[in-house]
Amino acid sequence: MDSGFRIHRNTGLCDLGSAPATYESNIRLTRCVRGVRIQVEHDNRSLSLESDVPISISQILDRLSIPASTVLAVHGDTIVPHTSIIESDISLELIVVSSGG
């Protein structure tokens, strides 16, 4: 009994490779490497930096030559530890911490 359902269809895919190519193609699969962009607001200045790899807030401060002991990093309304790793684009605000005696 014929159900009308056909498992095999002639798509022409079986013919691939049976004839020599008419032109050469060079196909490469590569991973798109995209860096992390960090926007920093500090002392009424807007600073930015990029990193090819995830980066900690401590490393960001080092790159910007800002002593870590003098600022708090804030994202939105949350204080973020300097050990936090940034893996995607972000905007941070640095709040200067006053100290002394």
Rosetta constraint file for C-alpha pairs under 8 A:
AtomPair CA 12 CA 16 HARMONIC 7.38 0.50
AtomPair CA 15 CA 19 HARMONIC 7.94 0.50
AtomPair CA 17 CA 21 HARMONIC 7.76 0.50
AtomPair CA 33 CA 52 HARMONIC 7.65 0.50
AtomPair CA 34 CA 52 HARMONIC 6.70 0.50
AtomPair CA 35 CA 50 HARMONIC 6.29 0.50
AtomPair CA 35 CA 51 HARMONIC 5.31 0.50
AtomPair CA 35 CA 52 HARMONIC 4.19 0.50
AtomPair CA 35 CA 53 HARMONIC 6.47 0.50
AtomPair CA 36 CA 50 HARMONIC 5.44 0.50
AtomPair CA 36 CA 51 HARMONIC 5.14 0.50
AtomPair CA 36 CA 52 HARMONIC 6.23 0.50
AtomPair CA 36 CA 53 HARMONIC 6.97 0.50
AtomPair CA 36 CA 54 HARMONIC 6.96 0.50
AtomPair CA 36 CA 86 HARMONIC 7.75 0.50
AtomPair CA 36 CA 87 HARMONIC 6.47 0.50
AtomPair CA 36 CA 88 HARMONIC 5.26 0.50
AtomPair CA 36 CA 89 HARMONIC 5.23 0.50
AtomPair CA 37 CA 48 HARMONIC 7.19 0.50
AtomPair CA 37 CA 49 HARMONIC 5.98 0.50
AtomPair CA 37 CA 50 HARMONIC 4.50 0.50
AtomPair CA 37 CA 51 HARMONIC 6.68 0.50
AtomPair CA 37 CA 88 HARMONIC 7.12 0.50
AtomPair CA 37 CA 89 HARMONIC 4.72 0.50
AtomPair CA 37 CA 90 HARMONIC 6.66 0.50
AtomPair CA 38 CA 48 HARMONIC 5.54 0.50
AtomPair CA 38 CA 49 HARMONIC 5.41 0.50
AtomPair CA 38 CA 50 HARMONIC 6.11 0.50
AtomPair CA 38 CA 89 HARMONIC 5.70 0.50
AtomPair CA 38 CA 90 HARMONIC 5.15 0.50
AtomPair CA 38 CA 91 HARMONIC 5.88 0.50
AtomPair CA 38 CA 92 HARMONIC 7.46 0.50
AtomPair CA 39 CA 46 HARMONIC 7.05 0.50
AtomPair CA 39 CA 47 HARMONIC 5.91 0.50
AtomPair CA 39 CA 48 HARMONIC 4.46 0.50
AtomPair CA 39 CA 49 HARMONIC 6.78 0.50
AtomPair CA 39 CA 90 HARMONIC 6.26 0.50
AtomPair CA 39 CA 91 HARMONIC 4.54 0.50
AtomPair CA 39 CA 92 HARMONIC 6.16 0.50
AtomPair CA 40 CA 46 HARMONIC 5.78 0.50
AtomPair CA 40 CA 47 HARMONIC 4.96 0.50
AtomPair CA 40 CA 48 HARMONIC 5.82 0.50
AtomPair CA 40 CA 91 HARMONIC 5.84 0.50
AtomPair CA 40 CA 92 HARMONIC 4.87 0.50
AtomPair CA 40 CA 93 HARMONIC 5.66 0.50
AtomPair CA 40 CA 94 HARMONIC 7.06 0.50
AtomPair CA 41 CA 45 HARMONIC 5.70 0.50
AtomPair CA 41 CA 46 HARMONIC 4.70 0.50
AtomPair CA 41 CA 47 HARMONIC 6.23 0.50
AtomPair CA 41 CA 91 HARMONIC 7.82 0.50
AtomPair CA 41 CA 92 HARMONIC 6.32 0.50
AtomPair CA 41 CA 93 HARMONIC 4.67 0.50
AtomPair CA 41 CA 94 HARMONIC 6.07 0.50
AtomPair CA 42 CA 46 HARMONIC 6.52 0.50
AtomPair CA 42 CA 47 HARMONIC 7.44 0.50
AtomPair CA 42 CA 93 HARMONIC 6.31 0.50
AtomPair CA 42 CA 94 HARMONIC 5.18 0.50
AtomPair CA 42 CA 95 HARMONIC 7.10 0.50
AtomPair CA 43 CA 94 HARMONIC 7.97 0.50
AtomPair CA 43 CA 96 HARMONIC 7.99 0.50
AtomPair CA 51 CA 55 HARMONIC 6.96 0.50
AtomPair CA 53 CA 87 HARMONIC 7.54 0.50
AtomPair CA 54 CA 85 HARMONIC 6.33 0.50
AtomPair CA 54 CA 86 HARMONIC 5.49 0.50
AtomPair CA 54 CA 87 HARMONIC 4.65 0.50
AtomPair CA 54 CA 88 HARMONIC 7.67 0.50
AtomPair CA 55 CA 59 HARMONIC 6.35 0.50
AtomPair CA 55 CA 60 HARMONIC 7.00 0.50
AtomPair CA 55 CA 85 HARMONIC 5.37 0.50
AtomPair CA 55 CA 86 HARMONIC 5.26 0.50
AtomPair CA 55 CA 87 HARMONIC 6.89 0.50
AtomPair CA 56 CA 60 HARMONIC 6.39 0.50
AtomPair CA 56 CA 82 HARMONIC 6.75 0.50
AtomPair CA 56 CA 83 HARMONIC 5.76 0.50
AtomPair CA 56 CA 84 HARMONIC 5.40 0.50
AtomPair CA 56 CA 85 HARMONIC 4.18 0.50
AtomPair CA 56 CA 86 HARMONIC 5.81 0.50
AtomPair CA 57 CA 61 HARMONIC 6.22 0.50
AtomPair CA 57 CA 73 HARMONIC 7.78 0.50
AtomPair CA 57 CA 81 HARMONIC 7.64 0.50
AtomPair CA 57 CA 82 HARMONIC 4.75 0.50
AtomPair CA 57 CA 83 HARMONIC 6.15 0.50
AtomPair CA 57 CA 84 HARMONIC 5.98 0.50
AtomPair CA 57 CA 85 HARMONIC 6.58 0.50
AtomPair CA 57 CA 86 HARMONIC 7.16 0.50
AtomPair CA 58 CA 62 HARMONIC 6.24 0.50
AtomPair CA 58 CA 68 HARMONIC 6.58 0.50
AtomPair CA 58 CA 82 HARMONIC 5.09 0.50
AtomPair CA 58 CA 83 HARMONIC 6.32 0.50
AtomPair CA 59 CA 63 HARMONIC 6.19 0.50
AtomPair CA 60 CA 64 HARMONIC 6.27 0.50
AtomPair CA 61 CA 65 HARMONIC 5.97 0.50
AtomPair CA 61 CA 66 HARMONIC 5.04 0.50
AtomPair CA 61 CA 67 HARMONIC 6.69 0.50
AtomPair CA 61 CA 68 HARMONIC 6.26 0.50
AtomPair CA 62 CA 66 HARMONIC 6.11 0.50
AtomPair CA 62 CA 67 HARMONIC 7.12 0.50
AtomPair CA 62 CA 68 HARMONIC 7.75 0.50
AtomPair CA 66 CA 70 HARMONIC 7.68 0.50
AtomPair CA 67 CA 71 HARMONIC 7.44 0.50
AtomPair CA 68 CA 72 HARMONIC 7.89 0.50
AtomPair CA 68 CA 82 HARMONIC 7.72 0.50
AtomPair CA 69 CA 97 HARMONIC 7.95 0.50
AtomPair CA 70 CA 96 HARMONIC 5.79 0.50
AtomPair CA 70 CA 97 HARMONIC 5.30 0.50
AtomPair CA 70 CA 98 HARMONIC 7.40 0.50
AtomPair CA 71 CA 94 HARMONIC 5.78 0.50
AtomPair CA 71 CA 95 HARMONIC 5.25 0.50
AtomPair CA 71 CA 96 HARMONIC 4.48 0.50
AtomPair CA 71 CA 97 HARMONIC 5.25 0.50
AtomPair CA 72 CA 79 HARMONIC 6.74 0.50
AtomPair CA 72 CA 80 HARMONIC 7.53 0.50
AtomPair CA 72 CA 94 HARMONIC 5.53 0.50
AtomPair CA 72 CA 95 HARMONIC 5.08 0.50
AtomPair CA 72 CA 96 HARMONIC 6.55 0.50
AtomPair CA 72 CA 97 HARMONIC 6.81 0.50
AtomPair CA 73 CA 79 HARMONIC 5.75 0.50
AtomPair CA 73 CA 80 HARMONIC 5.44 0.50
AtomPair CA 73 CA 81 HARMONIC 7.06 0.50
AtomPair CA 73 CA 82 HARMONIC 7.09 0.50
AtomPair CA 73 CA 92 HARMONIC 6.44 0.50
AtomPair CA 73 CA 93 HARMONIC 5.88 0.50
AtomPair CA 73 CA 94 HARMONIC 4.78 0.50
AtomPair CA 73 CA 95 HARMONIC 6.52 0.50
AtomPair CA 74 CA 78 HARMONIC 5.48 0.50
AtomPair CA 74 CA 79 HARMONIC 4.41 0.50
AtomPair CA 74 CA 80 HARMONIC 5.62 0.50
AtomPair CA 74 CA 92 HARMONIC 5.67 0.50
AtomPair CA 74 CA 93 HARMONIC 5.08 0.50
AtomPair CA 74 CA 94 HARMONIC 6.17 0.50
AtomPair CA 74 CA 95 HARMONIC 7.32 0.50
AtomPair CA 75 CA 79 HARMONIC 6.44 0.50
AtomPair CA 75 CA 80 HARMONIC 6.66 0.50
AtomPair CA 75 CA 91 HARMONIC 6.79 0.50
AtomPair CA 75 CA 92 HARMONIC 5.12 0.50
AtomPair CA 75 CA 93 HARMONIC 6.48 0.50
AtomPair CA 76 CA 92 HARMONIC 7.81 0.50
AtomPair CA 80 CA 84 HARMONIC 6.82 0.50
AtomPair CA 86 CA 90 HARMONIC 7.68 0.50
